[in-house]
Amino acid sequence: MSEAVNIQKPLSGLGQRTKGDKVIWALVLLLVLASLLVVYSATGSLAYKMYKGNTEVYLFKQIAFIAVGFCVIYFAHLVNYTIYSRIAKVLFLLSVPLLLYTLLFGVTLNEGSRWIRLPIINLTMQTSDLAKLALFMYLARLLSRKQNVIKDFKKGFLPVMTPVAITCLLIAPANLSTALLLGASCLVMLFIGRAHIKHLLGVIGLALVPVAFLVMAAVISHKSGPEEEAEAPREKSSRLTARVSTWVSRVEHFIYGSKDQADNDNLYQVNQAKIAIAKGGLLGSGPGNSEQRNFLPQAYNDFIYAIIIEEYGLLGGAFIIFIYLVFLYRSIGLFKRCPYAFGAFLALGLSFTLVFQAMANMAVNVNLFPVTGVTLPLVSMGGSSFLFTCLSIGIILSVARNVEQLEAPKPDPGAPGIAEAEAEEGPLKNYLLDDDEDEEEEDEEEEGQTEQGNKLKPEKRKPSDIPASLLQPPPKKEWLKQ
């Protein structure tokens, strides 16, 4: 018997602790490997400019970001996802003043104030990345608590939509594309969360008004001609309006751009990306053989997908799209399997925003969308966006890990090793409890929506104390069909 125990002990290391959806783990590994290859290739000219040709600098930087990112994923997936529900409100309330501070006093680059400089370590961070993660946590919490009144505009839809509107409005002046993608992801979550269609259509109608004005401004700017535009007096723009001319210019050149304007600075990136894609063909020129990386600005970041197609061809580009679609498919499957509303909404919301961002980045690279500043998740060169993406994936895997524990057959309490497992990871019965059972209701709107187990903490319950009704998951599938 002691020999059997010794055989099992080596299996109780990192491999056994790494749980969750194994397919998602594999997809993340494929994306970071692709990132390592393409970033090393695409940063050649940047390395010659910044480090006198020492190309290994960015290679080791990317390896360091990947290592830290995997640590973030690993430790985040070990946390019970119900913890994220408890910190969601605090994190959201913290992100709002951070966004406001960034908008007014943040580091300005390309006429956009998106970053704040962190003290001591002297690194910049996009506060919109933190705000997106906090918003999806808080939105998943609100949707799970307001399912009974979500059809009501005042009691259900308005309280849920308010944090979405606040976050998007604070992000939009400096990063309109991120705000639009974030709003679209949130609307998809609300649709899945049974929000009334007419309420969603009303929000979409309101969002289309400024977009329509932007398109009209681009049309008027094109018809007025460059001479009239040059003669028009330029007023000093504030941080809130500094990006408006850039948006109008990008929309104008997206609609009216032609080969005759190839030397125009506004079309330079787009045309260089097209050349890279054309050179790639079906199979590509091979790893590290890109030529357009020396001419394409942001080849290692916003336009990295064009370099992927140039080096690995259309097949390589299609494979990247396939990875993101499989990731979304696995997350949708996780949403269907999760018995509790908060975990289901959280996993689906985070996966939607990552895949939407990836599709938007690839659409810009192939000139289906106007130029934006969004990166390709887990593939573009590492930064704060890379680490927050890793944190989002870790949270998704946390939900997957808890779903697997719920679906696993109940072991015999007297079986060898069960006592040690419970001492290390906690009793399995803890995961049968609802998301926020141990929390008191915080406001009047939330009263009556979680009636079972509000005053008993999971760790104090015994198996005999758990009511039979708690062992049956809430009927999530029924409200999904409504």
The 8 nearest C-alpha neighbors of each residue, nearest first, counted from 0:
[[1, 3, 2, 4, 5, 415, 6, 7],
 [0, 2, 4, 3, 5, 6, 7, 8],
 [1, 3, 5, 0, 4, 6, 7, 8],
 [4, 2, 6, 0, 1, 5, 7, 8],
 [3, 5, 1, 7, 6, 2, 8, 0],
 [4, 6, 2, 8, 3, 7, 1, 9],
 [7, 5, 3, 4, 8, 2, 9, 10],
 [6, 8, 4, 10, 5, 9, 3, 11],
 [7, 9, 5, 10, 11, 6, 4, 12],
 [10, 8, 11, 7, 12, 6, 5, 15],
 [11, 9, 8, 7, 12, 15, 14, 6],
 [12, 10, 15, 8, 9, 13, 7, 16],
 [13, 11, 10, 14, 15, 9, 16, 8],
 [12, 14, 16, 15, 17, 11, 10, 9],
 [15, 13, 17, 16, 12, 10, 11, 18],
 [14, 16, 11, 17, 13, 12, 10, 18],
 [15, 17, 13, 14, 18, 12, 11, 77],
 [18, 16, 14, 15, 13, 19, 73, 77],
 [19, 17, 400, 16, 20, 15, 21, 396],
 [18, 20, 400, 399, 396, 21, 397, 403],
 [19, 21, 23, 22, 399, 396, 24, 18],
 [20, 22, 24, 23, 19, 25, 18, 26],
 [23, 21, 25, 24, 20, 26, 329, 326],
 [24, 22, 26, 25, 20, 21, 27, 326],
 [23, 25, 21, 27, 22, 26, 28, 20],
 [24, 26, 22, 28, 23, 27, 21, 29],
 [27, 25, 23, 29, 28, 24, 22, 30],
 [28, 26, 30, 24, 25, 29, 23, 31],
 [27, 29, 25, 31, 26, 30, 32, 24],
 [30, 28, 26, 32, 27, 31, 33, 25],
 [29, 31, 33, 27, 32, 28, 378, 377],
 [32, 30, 34, 33, 28, 29, 377, 378],
 [33, 31, 35, 29, 34, 30, 28, 36],
 [34, 32, 30, 36, 31, 35, 37, 29],
 [35, 33, 378, 31, 32, 37, 36, 38],
 [34, 36, 32, 33, 38, 37, 31, 39],
 [37, 35, 33, 39, 34, 38, 40, 32],
 [36, 38, 40, 34, 39, 35, 41, 33],
 [39, 37, 41, 40, 299, 35, 34, 36],
 [40, 38, 58, 37, 36, 42, 41, 35],
 [39, 41, 287, 37, 38, 42, 43, 36],
 [40, 42, 38, 299, 292, 43, 39, 298],
 [43, 41, 45, 39, 44, 40, 38, 46],
 [42, 44, 46, 45, 41, 54, 40, 47],
 [43, 45, 47, 46, 293, 42, 48, 292],
 [46, 44, 48, 42, 47, 43, 49, 50],
 [45, 47, 50, 54, 43, 52, 49, 48],
 [52, 48, 46, 51, 44, 45, 50, 49],
 [47, 49, 45, 46, 51, 50, 44, 52],
 [48, 50, 46, 47, 45, 51, 52, 53],
 [49, 51, 46, 53, 52, 47, 48, 54],
 [52, 50, 47, 53, 48, 49, 46, 54],
 [47, 51, 53, 46, 50, 54, 48, 43],
 [52, 54, 50, 55, 51, 46, 56, 47],
 [55, 53, 46, 56, 52, 43, 57, 58],
 [54, 56, 58, 53, 57, 59, 39, 46],
 [57, 55, 58, 54, 59, 53, 60, 46],
 [58, 56, 60, 59, 55, 61, 54, 39],
 [57, 59, 55, 61, 39, 60, 56, 62],
 [58, 60, 62, 61, 57, 56, 63, 55],
 [61, 59, 57, 63, 58, 62, 56, 64],
 [60, 62, 64, 58, 63, 59, 381, 57],
 [63, 61, 59, 65, 60, 64, 66, 58],
 [64, 62, 60, 66, 61, 65, 59, 67],
 [63, 65, 61, 67, 66, 62, 381, 68],
 [64, 66, 68, 62, 63, 67, 61, 69],
 [67, 65, 63, 69, 68, 64, 62, 70],
 [68, 66, 70, 64, 65, 69, 63, 71],
 [69, 67, 65, 71, 70, 66, 389, 386],
 [70, 68, 72, 66, 71, 67, 73, 65],
 [69, 71, 73, 67, 68, 72, 74, 66],
 [72, 70, 68, 69, 74, 73, 390, 75],
 [73, 71, 393, 69, 75, 70, 389, 390],
 [72, 74, 70, 76, 71, 75, 69, 393],
 [73, 75, 77, 76, 71, 72, 70, 78],
 [76, 74, 393, 72, 77, 78, 73, 394],
 [75, 77, 397, 393, 396, 73, 78, 74],
 [76, 78, 74, 75, 397, 79, 73, 400],
 [79, 77, 76, 75, 80, 397, 74, 82],
 [80, 78, 81, 82, 397, 77, 401, 398],
 [79, 81, 82, 83, 397, 398, 78, 394],
 [82, 80, 84, 83, 434, 79, 85, 435],
 [83, 81, 85, 80, 84, 79, 86, 78],
 [82, 84, 86, 81, 85, 80, 87, 136],
 [85, 83, 87, 81, 82, 86, 140, 136],
 [84, 86, 82, 83, 87, 81, 88, 435],
 [85, 87, 83, 89, 84, 88, 90, 82],
 [88, 86, 137, 84, 90, 136, 89, 85],
 [89, 87, 91, 90, 86, 137, 92, 85],
 [90, 88, 92, 86, 91, 87, 93, 85],
 [89, 91, 93, 87, 88, 92, 133, 86],
 [90, 92, 133, 94, 88, 93, 89, 134],
 [93, 91, 89, 90, 94, 95, 88, 96],
 [92, 94, 90, 91, 95, 96, 89, 97],
 [93, 95, 97, 91, 130, 92, 96, 98],
 [94, 96, 98, 97, 93, 92, 99, 91],
 [97, 95, 99, 98, 94, 100, 93, 92],
 [98, 96, 94, 100, 95, 99, 101, 126],
 [99, 97, 101, 95, 96, 100, 126, 94],
 [98, 100, 96, 102, 97, 101, 103, 95],
 [101, 99, 97, 103, 102, 98, 104, 96],
 [102, 100, 105, 98, 104, 99, 103, 115],
 [101, 103, 99, 100, 112, 105, 104, 98],
 [102, 104, 100, 101, 105, 99, 238, 112],
 [105, 103, 101, 100, 102, 106, 112, 115],
 [106, 104, 101, 115, 112, 114, 102, 103],
 [105, 107, 114, 112, 115, 108, 113, 104],
 [108, 106, 112, 111, 110, 105, 109, 113],
 [107, 109, 111, 110, 112, 106, 113, 114],
 [110, 108, 111, 107, 112, 242, 245, 241],
 [111, 109, 108, 241, 107, 242, 112, 238],
 [112, 110, 173, 108, 107, 109, 113, 242],
 [111, 113, 107, 105, 173, 106, 102, 114],
 [114, 112, 125, 111, 173, 101, 105, 106],
 [115, 113, 125, 106, 124, 105, 123, 112],
 [116, 114, 105, 123, 124, 106, 101, 117],
 [115, 117, 123, 122, 121, 118, 124, 114],
 [116, 118, 121, 122, 123, 120, 115, 119],
 [117, 119, 121, 120, 116, 122, 123, 115],
 [118, 120, 121, 117, 122, 116, 123, 115],
 [119, 121, 122, 118, 117, 116, 123, 124],
 [122, 120, 118, 117, 119, 116, 123, 115],
 [123, 121, 117, 116, 120, 124, 118, 115],
 [124, 122, 116, 115, 114, 117, 121, 125],
 [123, 125, 114, 383, 115, 126, 116, 122],
 [126, 124, 114, 127, 113, 128, 383, 115],
 [125, 127, 129, 128, 124, 98, 130, 114],
 [126, 128, 130, 125, 129, 131, 170, 98],
 [129, 127, 131, 126, 130, 125, 384, 387],
 [128, 130, 126, 132, 127, 131, 133, 94],
 [129, 131, 127, 133, 94, 128, 132, 134],
 [132, 130, 134, 128, 133, 129, 127, 135],
 [131, 133, 129, 135, 134, 130, 136, 128],
 [134, 132, 91, 130, 136, 131, 90, 135],
 [135, 133, 131, 137, 136, 132, 138, 130],
 [134, 136, 138, 132, 137, 133, 139, 348],
 [137, 135, 133, 87, 139, 134, 138, 345],
 [136, 138, 87, 140, 134, 135, 139, 88],
 [137, 139, 135, 141, 140, 136, 134, 142],
 [138, 140, 344, 142, 345, 136, 341, 137],
 [141, 139, 137, 143, 138, 142, 341, 84],
 [142, 140, 138, 144, 143, 139, 145, 159],
 [143, 141, 139, 145, 144, 140, 138, 146],
 [142, 144, 340, 341, 140, 141, 145, 146],
 [145, 143, 141, 142, 146, 140, 448, 445],
 [146, 144, 142, 147, 148, 149, 143, 155],
 [145, 147, 149, 148, 144, 143, 142, 192],
 [146, 148, 145, 149, 448, 144, 150, 155],
 [149, 147, 155, 145, 151, 150, 146, 154],
 [148, 150, 155, 146, 151, 145, 156, 194],
 [151, 149, 195, 148, 194, 155, 152, 156],
 [152, 150, 155, 149, 148, 154, 153, 156],
 [151, 153, 156, 155, 157, 154, 150, 149],
 [154, 152, 157, 151, 155, 156, 158, 148],
 [155, 153, 151, 152, 148, 156, 157, 158],
 [154, 156, 149, 148, 151, 152, 153, 157],
 [157, 155, 152, 159, 149, 158, 160, 151],
 [156, 158, 160, 153, 159, 152, 155, 161],
 [159, 157, 161, 160, 156, 155, 154, 153],
 [158, 160, 156, 157, 161, 141, 155, 138],
 [159, 161, 157, 163, 158, 162, 156, 164],
 [160, 162, 164, 163, 158, 159, 157, 165],
 [163, 161, 165, 164, 160, 166, 159, 134],
 [164, 162, 160, 166, 161, 165, 167, 182],
 [163, 165, 161, 167, 162, 166, 168, 160],
 [166, 164, 162, 168, 163, 167, 161, 169],
 [165, 167, 169, 163, 168, 164, 162, 170],
 [166, 168, 178, 170, 164, 169, 165, 171],
 [169, 167, 171, 165, 170, 166, 164, 172],
 [168, 170, 166, 167, 171, 98, 165, 99],
 [171, 169, 167, 168, 178, 174, 172, 173],
 [170, 172, 175, 174, 178, 168, 173, 169],
 [173, 171, 239, 174, 170, 175, 240, 169],
 [174, 172, 111, 112, 171, 113, 170, 175],
 [175, 173, 171, 177, 176, 170, 172, 178],
 [174, 176, 171, 178, 177, 179, 172, 173],
 [175, 177, 179, 178, 174, 371, 180, 372],
 [178, 176, 180, 179, 175, 174, 181, 373],
 [177, 179, 167, 175, 181, 171, 176, 180],
 [180, 178, 182, 176, 181, 177, 183, 175],
 [181, 179, 183, 177, 182, 178, 176, 184],
 [180, 182, 178, 184, 179, 183, 177, 185],
 [181, 183, 179, 185, 180, 184, 178, 186],
 [184, 182, 180, 186, 185, 181, 179, 187],
 [185, 183, 187, 181, 182, 186, 352, 351],
 [184, 186, 188, 182, 187, 183, 189, 181],
 [187, 185, 189, 183, 188, 184, 190, 182],
 [186, 188, 190, 184, 185, 189, 191, 183],
 [189, 187, 185, 191, 186, 190, 192, 348],
 [188, 190, 192, 186, 194, 187, 191, 185],
 [191, 189, 187, 192, 194, 193, 188, 186],
 [190, 192, 188, 193, 189, 187, 479, 194],
 [191, 193, 189, 190, 194, 188, 142, 479],
 [194, 192, 191, 190, 195, 189, 149, 479],
 [195, 193, 190, 189, 150, 149, 192, 196],
 [194, 196, 150, 198, 197, 193, 199, 190],
 [195, 197, 199, 198, 200, 194, 190, 193],
 [198, 196, 200, 199, 195, 201, 194, 202],
 [197, 199, 201, 195, 196, 200, 202, 194],
 [198, 200, 196, 202, 201, 197, 203, 195],
 [201, 199, 203, 197, 202, 198, 204, 196],
 [200, 202, 204, 198, 199, 203, 197, 205],
 [203, 201, 205, 199, 204, 200, 206, 198],
 [204, 202, 200, 206, 205, 201, 207, 199],
 [203, 205, 201, 207, 202, 206, 200, 208],
 [204, 206, 202, 203, 207, 208, 201, 209],
 [207, 205, 203, 204, 208, 202, 209, 210],
 [206, 208, 210, 204, 205, 209, 211, 203],
 [207, 209, 211, 210, 205, 206, 212, 204],
 [210, 208, 212, 211, 207, 213, 206, 205],
 [209, 211, 207, 213, 208, 212, 214, 206],
 [210, 212, 208, 214, 213, 209, 207, 215],
 [213, 211, 209, 215, 210, 214, 216, 208],
 [214, 212, 210, 216, 211, 215, 209, 247],
 [213, 215, 217, 211, 216, 212, 218, 210],
 [216, 214, 212, 218, 217, 213, 219, 211],
 [215, 217, 213, 219, 214, 218, 220, 212],
 [218, 216, 251, 247, 214, 220, 215, 219],
 [217, 219, 215, 221, 220, 216, 222, 214],
 [220, 218, 216, 222, 221, 217, 223, 215],
 [221, 219, 217, 223, 218, 222, 216, 224],
 [220, 222, 218, 219, 223, 224, 217, 251],
 [223, 221, 219, 224, 220, 218, 217, 225],
 [224, 222, 220, 221, 227, 219, 228, 225],
 [223, 225, 222, 221, 226, 227, 228, 220],
 [224, 226, 228, 227, 229, 223, 221, 220],
 [227, 225, 229, 228, 224, 230, 223, 231],
 [228, 226, 230, 229, 225, 224, 223, 231],
 [229, 227, 225, 231, 226, 230, 224, 223],
 [228, 230, 226, 227, 231, 225, 232, 224],
 [229, 231, 227, 228, 232, 226, 225, 233],
 [232, 230, 228, 229, 227, 233, 226, 234],
 [233, 231, 230, 234, 229, 228, 235, 227],
 [234, 232, 231, 235, 236, 229, 230, 228],
 [233, 235, 236, 232, 231, 237, 241, 240],
 [234, 236, 233, 237, 241, 240, 232, 238],
 [237, 235, 241, 240, 234, 238, 239, 233],
 [236, 238, 239, 240, 241, 235, 242, 103],
 [237, 239, 241, 240, 236, 103, 102, 112],
 [238, 240, 237, 172, 241, 173, 102, 242],
 [241, 239, 237, 243, 242, 238, 236, 172],
 [242, 240, 236, 238, 237, 243, 110, 239],
 [241, 243, 245, 240, 244, 110, 246, 111],
 [244, 242, 246, 245, 240, 241, 247, 172],
 [245, 243, 247, 246, 242, 248, 241, 240],
 [244, 246, 248, 242, 243, 247, 249, 241],
 [247, 245, 243, 249, 248, 244, 250, 242],
 [248, 246, 217, 244, 250, 245, 249, 251],
 [247, 249, 251, 245, 246, 250, 244, 252],
 [250, 248, 246, 252, 251, 247, 253, 369],
 [249, 251, 253, 247, 248, 252, 217, 369],
 [252, 250, 217, 248, 254, 249, 253, 255],
 [251, 253, 256, 255, 249, 254, 250, 248],
 [252, 254, 250, 251, 369, 256, 255, 249],
 [255, 253, 251, 252, 256, 250, 217, 218],
 [256, 254, 252, 253, 251, 257, 221, 250],
 [257, 255, 252, 253, 254, 260, 258, 251],
 [258, 256, 259, 260, 255, 261, 252, 266],
 [257, 259, 261, 260, 256, 270, 262, 266],
 [258, 260, 257, 261, 262, 256, 263, 266],
 [261, 259, 263, 258, 262, 257, 256, 266],
 [262, 260, 258, 263, 259, 266, 267, 270],
 [261, 263, 260, 264, 267, 266, 259, 265],
 [262, 264, 260, 265, 261, 266, 267, 259],
 [263, 265, 267, 266, 262, 268, 261, 260],
 [264, 266, 263, 267, 249, 252, 268, 248],
 [267, 265, 269, 264, 263, 268, 270, 261],
 [266, 268, 264, 270, 269, 265, 271, 263],
 [267, 269, 271, 270, 266, 295, 272, 296],
 [270, 268, 272, 266, 267, 271, 273, 366],
 [271, 269, 273, 267, 272, 268, 266, 274],
 [270, 272, 274, 268, 273, 269, 295, 267],
 [271, 273, 275, 269, 270, 274, 305, 268],
 [274, 272, 270, 276, 271, 275, 277, 269],
 [273, 275, 277, 271, 272, 276, 278, 270],
 [276, 274, 272, 309, 278, 273, 277, 291],
 [275, 277, 273, 279, 309, 278, 274, 308],
 [278, 276, 274, 279, 275, 280, 273, 309],
 [279, 277, 275, 276, 280, 309, 274, 283],
 [309, 280, 278, 283, 312, 276, 277, 308],
 [279, 281, 312, 283, 278, 282, 277, 313],
 [280, 282, 312, 313, 283, 314, 279, 311],
 [283, 281, 312, 311, 280, 314, 313, 279],
 [312, 284, 282, 279, 311, 310, 309, 280],
 [283, 285, 310, 288, 279, 309, 311, 289],
 [284, 286, 310, 283, 288, 311, 287, 289],
 [287, 285, 310, 288, 311, 284, 36, 289],
 [286, 288, 40, 289, 285, 310, 37, 36],
 [289, 287, 285, 286, 284, 310, 290, 40],
 [288, 290, 287, 310, 291, 292, 309, 306],
 [291, 289, 292, 293, 288, 275, 294, 309],
 [290, 292, 294, 293, 275, 295, 289, 271],
 [291, 293, 295, 41, 290, 294, 298, 289],
 [294, 292, 291, 44, 295, 290, 43, 41],
 [295, 293, 291, 292, 296, 271, 290, 298],
 [294, 296, 292, 298, 271, 291, 268, 293],
 [297, 295, 298, 268, 294, 302, 292, 293],
 [298, 296, 300, 299, 301, 302, 295, 303],
 [299, 297, 302, 303, 296, 295, 300, 292],
 [298, 300, 303, 41, 297, 38, 380, 42],
 [299, 301, 379, 297, 303, 298, 380, 302],
 [300, 302, 374, 297, 303, 373, 372, 298],
 [303, 301, 298, 304, 300, 305, 297, 364],
 [302, 304, 298, 299, 306, 305, 300, 301],
 [303, 305, 307, 306, 302, 361, 308, 364],
 [306, 304, 308, 307, 303, 272, 302, 276],
 [307, 305, 309, 303, 304, 308, 310, 275],
 [308, 306, 304, 310, 305, 309, 311, 316],
 [307, 309, 312, 311, 305, 316, 306, 279],
 [279, 310, 308, 306, 275, 283, 276, 307],
 [309, 311, 283, 285, 284, 307, 286, 308],
 [312, 310, 283, 315, 308, 282, 307, 285],
 [283, 313, 311, 282, 308, 279, 281, 280],
 [312, 314, 281, 316, 315, 308, 317, 280],
 [315, 313, 317, 312, 316, 318, 281, 282],
 [316, 314, 311, 318, 312, 313, 317, 308],
 [315, 317, 313, 308, 319, 318, 314, 307],
 [318, 316, 314, 320, 315, 319, 313, 321],
 [317, 319, 321, 315, 316, 320, 314, 322],
 [320, 318, 322, 316, 321, 317, 315, 323],
 [321, 319, 317, 323, 318, 322, 324, 316],
 [320, 322, 318, 324, 319, 323, 325, 317],
 [323, 321, 319, 325, 320, 324, 326, 318],
 [324, 322, 326, 320, 325, 321, 354, 327],
 [323, 325, 327, 321, 326, 322, 328, 320],
 [326, 324, 328, 322, 327, 323, 321, 329],
 [325, 327, 323, 329, 324, 328, 322, 23],
 [328, 326, 330, 324, 325, 329, 350, 331],
 [329, 327, 325, 331, 330, 326, 324, 332],
 [330, 328, 332, 326, 331, 327, 325, 333],
 [331, 329, 333, 327, 332, 328, 347, 334],
 [332, 330, 334, 328, 333, 329, 327, 347],
 [333, 331, 329, 335, 330, 334, 328, 336],
 [332, 334, 330, 336, 331, 335, 337, 329],
 [335, 333, 343, 331, 332, 337, 336, 347],
 [336, 334, 332, 333, 337, 331, 343, 338],
 [337, 335, 333, 334, 338, 332, 402, 343],
 [336, 338, 334, 343, 339, 335, 402, 333],
 [339, 337, 472, 336, 473, 475, 340, 343],
 [340, 338, 337, 341, 342, 343, 473, 433],
 [339, 341, 143, 343, 342, 344, 338, 475],
 [342, 340, 143, 344, 139, 343, 140, 339],
 [341, 343, 345, 344, 340, 339, 398, 346],
 [342, 344, 334, 340, 341, 337, 346, 345],
 [345, 343, 139, 347, 341, 342, 346, 348],
 [344, 346, 342, 139, 348, 343, 347, 341],
 [347, 345, 395, 349, 343, 348, 344, 342],
 [346, 348, 350, 344, 345, 349, 330, 351],
 [349, 347, 351, 345, 350, 346, 344, 188],
 [350, 348, 352, 346, 351, 347, 345, 391],
 [349, 351, 347, 353, 348, 352, 327, 346],
 [352, 350, 348, 354, 349, 353, 355, 347],
 [351, 353, 355, 349, 184, 350, 354, 356],
 [354, 352, 356, 350, 351, 355, 357, 349],
 [353, 355, 357, 351, 356, 352, 323, 358],
 [356, 354, 352, 358, 357, 353, 351, 359],
 [355, 357, 359, 353, 354, 358, 352, 360],
 [358, 356, 354, 375, 360, 355, 359, 376],
 [357, 359, 361, 355, 360, 356, 362, 354],
 [360, 358, 362, 356, 357, 361, 355, 363],
 [359, 361, 357, 363, 362, 358, 375, 373],
 [360, 362, 364, 358, 363, 359, 304, 357],
 [361, 363, 367, 359, 365, 364, 360, 368],
 [364, 362, 368, 366, 360, 361, 365, 370],
 [363, 365, 361, 362, 366, 305, 302, 272],
 [364, 366, 362, 363, 367, 361, 273, 272],
 [367, 365, 363, 368, 364, 362, 369, 269],
 [366, 368, 362, 363, 365, 369, 364, 361],
 [369, 367, 363, 366, 362, 370, 359, 253],
 [370, 368, 253, 363, 249, 250, 371, 366],
 [369, 371, 363, 368, 249, 372, 269, 366],
 [372, 370, 373, 176, 369, 363, 360, 301],
 [371, 373, 301, 374, 370, 176, 174, 177],
 [374, 372, 371, 360, 301, 356, 177, 375],
 [373, 375, 301, 300, 379, 376, 360, 372],
 [374, 376, 357, 379, 378, 360, 377, 301],
 [377, 375, 378, 374, 357, 379, 353, 388],
 [376, 378, 385, 31, 30, 379, 375, 34],
 [379, 377, 34, 376, 375, 30, 31, 380],
 [380, 378, 300, 375, 374, 299, 377, 381],
 [381, 379, 300, 299, 38, 378, 61, 382],
 [382, 380, 385, 64, 61, 379, 383, 384],
 [381, 383, 385, 384, 386, 380, 64, 124],
 [382, 384, 386, 385, 124, 387, 125, 381],
 [385, 383, 387, 382, 386, 388, 128, 125],
 [386, 384, 388, 381, 382, 383, 387, 377],
 [387, 385, 389, 383, 388, 68, 384, 390],
 [386, 388, 390, 384, 389, 385, 391, 383],
 [389, 387, 391, 385, 386, 390, 384, 392],
 [388, 390, 386, 392, 387, 391, 72, 68],
 [389, 391, 387, 393, 388, 392, 72, 71],
 [392, 390, 388, 394, 393, 389, 387, 349],
 [391, 393, 395, 389, 394, 390, 396, 388],
 [392, 394, 72, 76, 75, 390, 396, 391],
 [395, 393, 397, 391, 396, 392, 76, 75],
 [394, 396, 346, 392, 398, 397, 393, 391],
 [395, 397, 399, 393, 19, 76, 398, 394],
 [398, 396, 76, 394, 400, 395, 399, 80],
 [397, 399, 395, 401, 396, 400, 80, 342],
 [400, 398, 19, 396, 402, 397, 401, 20],
 [401, 399, 19, 397, 403, 398, 402, 18],
 [400, 402, 404, 398, 403, 399, 405, 397],
 [403, 401, 405, 399, 404, 400, 337, 406],
 [402, 404, 406, 400, 401, 405, 407, 399],
 [403, 405, 401, 407, 402, 406, 400, 430],
 [406, 404, 402, 403, 407, 401, 430, 431],
 [407, 405, 403, 404, 402, 408, 401, 409],
 [406, 408, 404, 405, 403, 409, 402, 410],
 [409, 407, 410, 406, 405, 404, 411, 403],
 [408, 410, 407, 411, 427, 412, 406, 405],
 [411, 409, 412, 408, 414, 417, 413, 407],
 [410, 412, 414, 413, 409, 417, 415, 408],
 [413, 411, 414, 410, 417, 418, 415, 409],
 [412, 414, 411, 415, 417, 418, 410, 416],
 [413, 415, 411, 412, 417, 416, 410, 418],
 [416, 414, 417, 413, 418, 419, 412, 4],
 [415, 417, 419, 418, 420, 414, 4, 413],
 [418, 416, 420, 419, 415, 414, 421, 412],
 [417, 419, 421, 420, 416, 422, 412, 415],
 [418, 420, 422, 416, 417, 421, 423, 415],
 [421, 419, 417, 423, 422, 418, 424, 416],
 [422, 420, 425, 426, 418, 424, 423, 419],
 [421, 423, 419, 420, 425, 424, 418, 426],
 [422, 424, 420, 421, 425, 419, 418, 426],
 [425, 423, 421, 420, 422, 426, 427, 419],
 [426, 424, 421, 422, 423, 427, 420, 429],
 [427, 425, 421, 428, 429, 424, 422, 458],
 [426, 428, 429, 430, 425, 421, 404, 431],
 [427, 429, 426, 431, 430, 462, 432, 457],
 [430, 428, 427, 431, 457, 426, 432, 458],
 [429, 431, 428, 432, 427, 405, 401, 404],
 [432, 430, 428, 429, 470, 433, 405, 469],
 [431, 433, 430, 429, 434, 469, 436, 457],
 [434, 432, 436, 435, 431, 339, 430, 469],
 [433, 435, 81, 436, 432, 341, 339, 84],
 [434, 436, 438, 437, 433, 81, 84, 85],
 [437, 435, 453, 452, 433, 438, 434, 451],
 [436, 438, 453, 456, 435, 454, 455, 452],
 [439, 437, 435, 436, 453, 440, 454, 441],
 [438, 440, 453, 441, 437, 454, 436, 435],
 [439, 441, 442, 446, 445, 438, 443, 449],
 [442, 440, 439, 445, 443, 446, 438, 444],
 [443, 441, 444, 445, 440, 446, 439, 447],
 [442, 444, 446, 445, 441, 440, 447, 448],
 [445, 443, 442, 446, 154, 145, 447, 441],
 [444, 446, 443, 442, 448, 440, 447, 144],
 [447, 445, 443, 448, 444, 440, 442, 449],
 [446, 448, 449, 450, 445, 440, 444, 443],
 [449, 447, 446, 445, 450, 144, 145, 147],
 [450, 448, 447, 451, 436, 453, 446, 144],
 [449, 451, 447, 448, 453, 452, 436, 446],
 [452, 450, 453, 449, 436, 469, 433, 454],
 [451, 453, 436, 455, 454, 437, 450, 456],
 [454, 452, 436, 437, 451, 455, 438, 439],
 [453, 455, 452, 437, 456, 439, 438, 436],
 [456, 454, 452, 453, 437, 457, 459, 460],
 [455, 457, 437, 459, 458, 454, 460, 436],
 [458, 456, 459, 429, 460, 455, 432, 437],
 [457, 459, 460, 456, 429, 426, 425, 461],
 [460, 458, 457, 456, 461, 455, 464, 429],
 [461, 459, 457, 458, 464, 462, 456, 465],
 [460, 462, 464, 463, 459, 465, 458, 428],
 [463, 461, 464, 465, 460, 428, 466, 429],
 [462, 464, 461, 465, 466, 460, 467, 428],
 [465, 463, 461, 462, 460, 466, 467, 459],
 [464, 466, 462, 463, 467, 469, 461, 460],
 [467, 465, 468, 469, 464, 470, 463, 462],
 [466, 468, 470, 469, 465, 471, 464, 463],
 [467, 469, 466, 470, 471, 472, 465, 473],
 [470, 468, 471, 467, 466, 465, 432, 472],
 [469, 471, 467, 468, 431, 472, 466, 465],
 [470, 472, 469, 468, 473, 467, 474, 431],
 [473, 471, 338, 474, 470, 469, 339, 475],
 [474, 472, 475, 471, 338, 339, 469, 340],
 [473, 475, 476, 477, 472, 478, 338, 471],
 [476, 474, 477, 473, 478, 479, 338, 340],
 [475, 477, 479, 474, 478, 480, 335, 473],
 [476, 478, 479, 475, 480, 474, 481, 473],
 [479, 477, 481, 480, 476, 475, 474, 193],
 [478, 480, 476, 477, 481, 475, 193, 191],
 [481, 479, 478, 477, 476, 193, 475, 191],
 [480, 478, 479, 477, 193, 476, 192, 191]]
